[in-house]
Amino acid sequence: MPKNGFETAQQAAVRLGITVRAVQKRAAVGRIPGAERHGRSWMIPADYTPGATQGQSAAENDGAGVCQPDYFRFAMPLINSPYPVGQAKACIAAMSDPDVRNIALAEYCLFTGQVAEAARIAEPYMVSHDAGMQFSANLICAFANLGLGHGHLGKFTMKKLSDQVEAVLNTDAPPQLRALAVFAATMVSVDFRLSQADVLQLEDHLSCLPGGFRQYACCVLAHKAYLAKDYGKCLTIAELSLALSPELYPIAAVYTHVAAAMALINMKRIDESHAHMDKAWKIAEPDGLLQPFVEHHGLLQGMVEVYFSKAAPDALSRIMELTEKYSAGWRKVHNYETKRDVADNLTTTEFTVAMLYNRGWKIQEIANHLEISVRTVNRHIATIYEKLGIHDRGMLDRFMLQ
């Protein structure tokens, strides 16, 4: 029987949601204050809870550059919060754990376009002892650096994230942590058109993710189907994810509605695409969530300009400002990793016209969709050819998003 104030390693593992081996390992190296060894067994103080200190150094982290994945608080807490629309700040303020609250604030800054502040808050957690906090920091800093147009820092943080994924997948980590690692790897590979998304099957790990994060992961899978040009599958994943979620997770829902809009544009179901954009913005506007529209501007193929020019002109100005910097940072990473030169000398409108034209849209269809004249579309195409040094539609493909 466990002595008063103590519990067995098995009981501690169940309470903490980690493996018995992880508890025993921590006790053996002195990382559980007060733990006592009895023969081959360890007795663990019943009030023991592993903690994560903000800004913990790599030296404090068992000498490793990547945290030991035996305990973690789940990543990106704001994404996983079903807060009432418009109450993101109140939700963050109510979080009792200071580290979780800081990460949630960094998320909020990222998703509202305050990317420099997002990076500032999250960066100390890139060496956190807590795997979930470290995953959060790596993800936030990676996308914040892209938003700042800092391609070199984007590549650095992507490398940090990749190292953490590899470390987790090569250890006896809990299923929830392995699912988080597979999610992170898939998200990066999908966003940057890398091949890893075909190796790790995120679908097999969805059941290990909590509700809001699961919906966010489904959005990544919808994006993956989109890149495979399976627009029907993309739409089905997005709409099923929205329909089956028992609660509204605002950030995940905005991304998912945007994914559905992307699919519908390519199916030339413009009115339905517009309806999903409207639903996305009604959820996003009260909290100022602009990042989903920034990240997917190119794949929305003109819908951002068409929708926001009428629904929220002031927001459009800010979205385009953020998109210009984000796209610059994204292209630096994408072009380096894939050895493909996605065009970086076109305006956002020219790029949109080029994307649609490259996908087989007729001049009149482009004009109708973007609500401009045929003459203007032809002028854009002439400018695109001149800037890219090409002379026909068949040569566009190498410069466009796939």
BELDA-V612484 format. One record per residue. RES is the residue in three letters. PHI is phi in whole degrees, -180 to 180 (none if undefined). OMEGA is omega in whole degrees, 0 to 359 (* if undefined). Layout:
RES	PHI	OMEGA
RES	PHI	OMEGA
//
This chain:
MET	none	178
PRO	-62	177
LYS	-72	182
ASN	-56	179
GLY	84	181
PHE	-126	175
GLU	-142	179
THR	-74	177
ALA	-61	178
GLN	-63	179
GLN	-64	179
ALA	-64	180
ALA	-63	179
VAL	-63	182
ARG	-64	185
LEU	-90	180
GLY	74	179
ILE	-127	182
THR	-84	176
VAL	-60	179
ARG	-58	180
ALA	-66	178
VAL	-62	182
GLN	-62	180
LYS	-65	180
ARG	-64	179
ALA	-64	184
ALA	-64	181
VAL	-100	174
GLY	81	182
ARG	-95	174
ILE	-122	181
PRO	-56	176
GLY	88	180
ALA	-65	181
GLU	-124	179
ARG	-96	177
HIS	-126	185
GLY	66	178
ARG	-93	185
SER	-107	176
TRP	-115	172
MET	-104	188
ILE	-110	175
PRO	-54	186
ALA	-66	180
ASP	-98	181
TYR	-70	174
THR	-138	178
PRO	-60	179
GLY	-124	176
ALA	-128	180
THR	-100	181
GLN	-58	176
GLY	74	180
GLN	-57	184
SER	-80	178
ALA	-64	179
ALA	-66	178
GLU	-72	187
ASN	-93	180
ASP	60	179
GLY	76	183
ALA	-102	178
GLY	-82	180
VAL	-126	186
CYS	-62	175
GLN	-78	190
PRO	-87	180
ASP	-102	176
TYR	-151	178
PHE	-160	169
ARG	-98	191
PHE	-64	188
ALA	-71	172
MET	50	186
PRO	-63	181
LEU	-70	175
ILE	-58	184
ASN	-91	181
SER	-104	178
PRO	-88	183
TYR	-76	176
PRO	-62	179
VAL	-53	181
GLY	92	184
GLN	-115	182
ALA	-61	181
LYS	-64	179
ALA	-65	178
CYS	-61	180
ILE	-64	182
ALA	-62	183
ALA	-84	180
MET	-74	187
SER	-78	181
ASP	-77	184
PRO	-63	179
ASP	-69	177
VAL	-61	179
ARG	-64	178
ASN	-64	179
ILE	-64	178
ALA	-62	178
LEU	-66	177
ALA	-63	175
GLU	-58	181
TYR	-58	179
CYS	-62	179
LEU	-62	186
PHE	-73	177
THR	-102	175
GLY	88	177
GLN	-91	193
VAL	-71	179
ALA	-65	179
GLU	-69	177
ALA	-60	180
ALA	-66	181
ARG	-61	183
ILE	-72	187
ALA	-80	189
GLU	-54	180
PRO	-59	182
TYR	-82	177
MET	-67	175
VAL	-118	179
SER	-62	176
HIS	-77	184
ASP	-99	185
ALA	-61	180
GLY	-65	178
MET	-65	180
GLN	-68	175
PHE	-59	180
SER	-58	183
ALA	-63	180
ASN	-63	179
LEU	-65	182
ILE	-63	182
CYS	-66	179
ALA	-61	183
PHE	-77	176
ALA	-66	179
ASN	-65	174
LEU	-64	180
GLY	-64	176
LEU	-87	182
GLY	78	183
HIS	-91	183
GLY	-61	182
HIS	-67	177
LEU	-72	175
GLY	-60	179
LYS	-65	180
PHE	-64	182
THR	-71	174
MET	-63	178
LYS	-67	177
LYS	-59	180
LEU	-64	179
SER	-61	178
ASP	-63	180
GLN	-68	177
VAL	-58	181
GLU	-62	181
ALA	-63	181
VAL	-68	184
LEU	-70	179
ASN	-99	179
THR	-125	177
ASP	-85	184
ALA	-84	176
PRO	-60	181
PRO	-56	181
GLN	-65	180
LEU	-73	176
ARG	-63	178
ALA	-62	178
LEU	-64	179
ALA	-65	178
VAL	-65	176
PHE	-59	183
ALA	-61	179
ALA	-63	181
THR	-67	181
MET	-60	181
VAL	-66	182
SER	-67	177
VAL	-71	182
ASP	-61	183
PHE	-109	174
ARG	60	178
LEU	-99	188
SER	-83	187
GLN	-60	181
ALA	-61	181
ASP	-88	182
VAL	-94	181
LEU	-94	184
GLN	-97	180
LEU	-60	180
GLU	-55	183
ASP	-75	186
HIS	-116	185
LEU	-59	183
SER	-66	180
CYS	-90	181
LEU	-98	177
PRO	-70	192
GLY	-49	182
GLY	-66	179
PHE	-69	178
ARG	-63	179
GLN	-66	177
TYR	-63	177
ALA	-65	177
CYS	-62	177
CYS	-63	176
VAL	-63	178
LEU	-66	176
ALA	-64	178
HIS	-62	179
LYS	-62	177
ALA	-65	178
TYR	-59	181
LEU	-65	176
ALA	-82	181
LYS	63	174
ASP	-98	187
TYR	-68	176
GLY	-63	179
LYS	-66	177
CYS	-56	181
LEU	-65	181
THR	-63	179
ILE	-60	182
ALA	-63	185
GLU	-72	176
LEU	-65	179
SER	-59	178
LEU	-67	184
ALA	-70	186
LEU	-91	179
SER	-75	182
PRO	-73	180
GLU	-132	176
LEU	-91	172
TYR	-101	193
PRO	-53	184
ILE	-66	179
ALA	-62	181
ALA	-66	179
VAL	-62	179
TYR	-60	183
THR	-71	175
HIS	-63	178
VAL	-64	178
ALA	-62	178
ALA	-64	178
ALA	-62	178
MET	-60	181
ALA	-64	184
LEU	-66	177
ILE	-61	181
ASN	-70	175
MET	-92	180
LYS	58	174
ARG	-103	192
ILE	-65	182
ASP	-62	178
GLU	-69	176
SER	-62	178
HIS	-61	181
ALA	-64	178
HIS	-69	176
MET	-62	180
ASP	-64	179
LYS	-66	179
ALA	-61	184
TRP	-71	178
LYS	-64	175
ILE	-79	187
ALA	-78	190
GLU	-57	184
PRO	-60	179
ASP	-104	179
GLY	70	183
LEU	-81	184
LEU	-99	189
GLN	-57	179
PRO	-58	180
PHE	-77	177
VAL	-70	184
GLU	-60	187
HIS	-109	182
HIS	-54	183
GLY	-63	182
LEU	-79	174
LEU	-80	168
GLN	48	175
GLY	94	182
MET	-66	178
VAL	-60	181
GLU	-64	183
VAL	-64	184
TYR	-73	188
PHE	-75	177
SER	-61	178
LYS	-102	187
ALA	-79	184
ALA	-160	182
PRO	-57	180
ASP	-66	178
ALA	-66	180
LEU	-60	180
SER	-59	181
ARG	-70	179
ILE	-61	181
MET	-67	177
GLU	-63	179
LEU	-67	181
THR	-63	181
GLU	-58	180
LYS	-73	181
TYR	-62	181
SER	-63	179
ALA	-63	178
GLY	-66	180
TRP	-62	182
ARG	-63	179
LYS	-62	179
VAL	-73	182
HIS	-59	183
ASN	-64	179
TYR	-70	185
GLU	-73	186
THR	-100	183
LYS	61	175
ARG	-114	182
ASP	-103	172
VAL	-63	187
ALA	-54	179
ASP	-122	180
ASN	-114	177
LEU	-100	172
THR	-69	180
THR	-61	179
THR	-68	178
GLU	-61	180
PHE	-65	178
THR	-62	179
VAL	-61	181
ALA	-63	178
MET	-61	182
LEU	-65	181
TYR	-64	179
ASN	-66	181
ARG	-91	172
GLY	93	178
TRP	-70	176
LYS	-78	181
ILE	-56	182
GLN	-66	179
GLU	-64	178
ILE	-63	180
ALA	-61	180
ASN	-64	182
HIS	-65	183
LEU	-87	179
GLU	58	175
ILE	-131	183
SER	-83	176
VAL	-60	180
ARG	-60	179
THR	-66	178
VAL	-61	180
ASN	-62	179
ARG	-66	178
HIS	-62	182
ILE	-64	178
ALA	-62	179
THR	-67	179
ILE	-61	179
TYR	-59	182
GLU	-65	182
LYS	-66	183
LEU	-90	179
GLY	68	180
ILE	-124	184
HIS	-135	175
ASP	-155	184
ARG	-61	183
GLY	-62	181
MET	-92	184
LEU	-73	194
ASP	-54	185
ARG	-66	182
PHE	-101	188
MET	-106	171
LEU	-63	180
GLN	-99	*
//
